[in-house]
Amino acid sequence: MAGLIARRAGAVVTNDPRFARVLELASRQRHLWVGPSGERVTGAEVGSHLGASFMLMERDGWISVRRPGGLDSGHTSAEALWRVRADGPGDADSWAVSRRCLNLVLEARSESGSADFEAWSEKRGRRFDEVRDLLLITAEFARLYGPEAAS
């Protein structure tokens, strides 16, 4: 039963190997799902923000780094997240929590102790399919394990 979720003493436990380490790291971040406004962000809001960012890059193109004075078409990963904050379904809260979740998934993958999705996405040789996969797996994590909307 991949993806089985259990809640024990406030912690979320899963037998899905893709997310076990991410959940372990998330349990150490008390305010992971709280935006700069001080309000809680749902997993669905983060998933929507990440999905819209992916769709923006899919539509307009993706570039790893914007070069000064260049006529680059497309968006960097960071720009796409920001654009969704400003002009899409997201806001400052979903933007901040989306960044935290991306960093968390990368940290879990790399076992490095820390990771920054923006630096990761700008790494020389990075490909769009890798960026796409990170956005989509992080959106899935958020939807599965993030908080639900208050009833």
C-alpha positions as CSV (number, residue, x, y, z in Angstrom):
1,M,0.0,0.0,0.0
2,A,2.3,2.8,-1.2
3,G,1.3,6.2,0.2
4,L,-0.4,4.9,3.4
5,I,-0.6,7.8,5.7
6,A,-1.0,7.6,9.5
7,R,-1.0,10.4,12.1
8,R,0.8,9.6,15.3
9,A,1.0,12.2,18.1
10,G,0.8,15.0,15.6
11,A,3.4,13.5,13.2
12,V,2.6,12.2,9.8
13,V,4.0,8.8,8.9
14,T,4.0,7.2,5.5
15,N,5.3,4.0,3.9
16,D,5.8,5.8,0.6
17,P,9.6,5.8,0.1
18,R,9.5,9.0,-2.0
19,F,8.3,11.0,1.0
20,A,9.5,9.3,4.2
21,R,12.7,11.4,4.4
22,V,10.8,14.6,3.4
23,L,8.3,14.0,6.2
24,E,11.1,13.4,8.7
25,L,12.7,16.7,7.8
26,A,9.3,18.5,7.7
27,S,8.6,17.3,11.3
28,R,11.5,19.5,12.4
29,Q,10.1,22.7,10.8
30,R,7.3,23.9,13.1
31,H,6.3,26.7,10.7
32,L,6.7,24.9,7.4
33,W,3.1,25.6,6.3
34,V,2.9,29.2,7.7
35,G,3.4,32.0,5.2
36,P,4.9,35.5,5.9
37,S,1.4,36.8,6.7
38,G,1.3,34.4,9.7
39,E,-1.5,32.4,8.2
40,R,-1.4,28.7,7.4
41,V,-1.1,27.7,3.7
42,T,-2.8,24.5,2.6
43,G,-1.2,21.7,0.7
44,A,-3.6,22.3,-2.1
45,E,-2.5,26.0,-2.3
46,V,1.1,25.0,-2.6
47,G,0.3,22.3,-5.1
48,S,-1.6,24.9,-7.2
49,H,1.2,27.4,-7.0
50,L,3.8,24.8,-8.1
51,G,1.5,23.5,-10.9
52,A,0.9,27.0,-12.2
53,S,4.7,27.7,-12.2
54,F,5.3,24.6,-14.2
55,M,2.6,25.5,-16.7
56,L,4.0,29.0,-17.1
57,M,7.5,27.6,-18.0
58,E,5.9,24.9,-20.2
59,R,4.0,27.6,-22.1
60,D,6.7,30.3,-22.3
61,G,9.9,28.3,-22.0
62,W,12.4,27.7,-19.3
63,I,15.9,29.1,-18.9
64,S,18.3,28.2,-16.2
65,V,19.8,31.6,-15.7
66,R,18.8,35.1,-17.0
67,R,21.9,36.7,-18.5
68,P,22.3,40.5,-18.0
69,G,21.4,42.4,-21.1
70,G,20.3,39.1,-22.9
71,L,17.2,38.7,-24.9
72,D,16.4,35.4,-23.2
73,S,12.9,34.1,-23.7
74,G,11.2,32.1,-21.0
75,H,11.4,32.1,-17.3
76,T,13.8,30.9,-14.7
77,S,12.3,28.7,-12.0
78,A,12.5,31.5,-9.5
79,E,10.8,33.9,-11.9
80,A,8.0,31.5,-12.6
81,L,7.3,31.1,-8.9
82,W,7.3,34.8,-8.5
83,R,5.1,35.4,-11.5
84,V,2.5,33.0,-10.1
85,R,2.6,35.0,-6.8
86,A,2.1,38.3,-8.6
87,D,-0.1,37.4,-11.6
88,G,-1.5,33.9,-11.0
89,P,-3.4,31.9,-8.5
90,G,-0.7,32.3,-5.8
91,D,0.1,34.9,-3.3
92,A,3.1,35.8,-1.0
93,D,2.2,33.0,1.4
94,S,1.9,30.2,-1.1
95,W,5.1,31.5,-2.8
96,A,7.1,31.3,0.5
97,V,5.8,27.9,1.5
98,S,6.3,26.5,-2.0
99,R,10.0,27.6,-1.9
100,R,10.3,25.9,1.6
101,C,8.8,22.7,0.3
102,L,11.0,22.6,-2.8
103,N,14.1,23.1,-0.6
104,L,12.9,20.3,1.7
105,V,12.4,17.8,-1.1
106,L,15.9,18.7,-2.5
107,E,17.4,18.3,0.9
108,A,15.8,14.9,1.4
109,R,17.1,13.8,-2.0
110,S,20.6,15.1,-1.6
111,E,21.0,14.3,2.2
112,S,23.1,17.4,2.2
113,G,21.7,19.1,5.3
114,S,20.4,22.0,3.2
115,A,19.4,22.8,-0.3
116,D,18.2,25.8,-2.3
117,F,15.9,25.1,-5.2
118,E,16.9,28.4,-7.0
119,A,20.7,27.5,-6.9
120,W,19.8,23.9,-7.8
121,S,17.8,25.0,-10.8
122,E,20.6,27.3,-12.0
123,K,23.3,24.7,-11.8
124,R,25.2,24.4,-15.0
125,G,23.8,21.5,-17.1
126,R,20.4,21.4,-15.3
127,R,17.6,20.3,-17.7
128,F,14.0,21.3,-17.8
129,D,12.8,17.7,-17.2
130,E,14.6,17.8,-13.9
131,V,13.0,21.1,-12.9
132,R,9.6,19.8,-14.0
133,D,10.0,16.6,-12.0
134,L,11.0,18.6,-8.9
135,L,8.0,20.9,-9.2
136,L,5.5,18.0,-9.8
137,I,6.8,15.7,-7.0
138,T,6.8,18.7,-4.6
139,A,3.3,19.6,-5.6
140,E,2.3,15.9,-5.0
141,F,4.0,16.0,-1.5
142,A,2.1,19.2,-0.6
143,R,-1.3,17.9,-1.7
144,L,-0.8,14.6,0.1
145,Y,0.8,15.8,3.3
146,G,0.1,19.5,3.6
147,P,-2.7,20.9,5.8
148,E,-6.2,20.9,4.6
149,A,-8.4,23.9,4.4
150,A,-10.2,24.8,7.6
151,S,-13.8,23.7,7.4
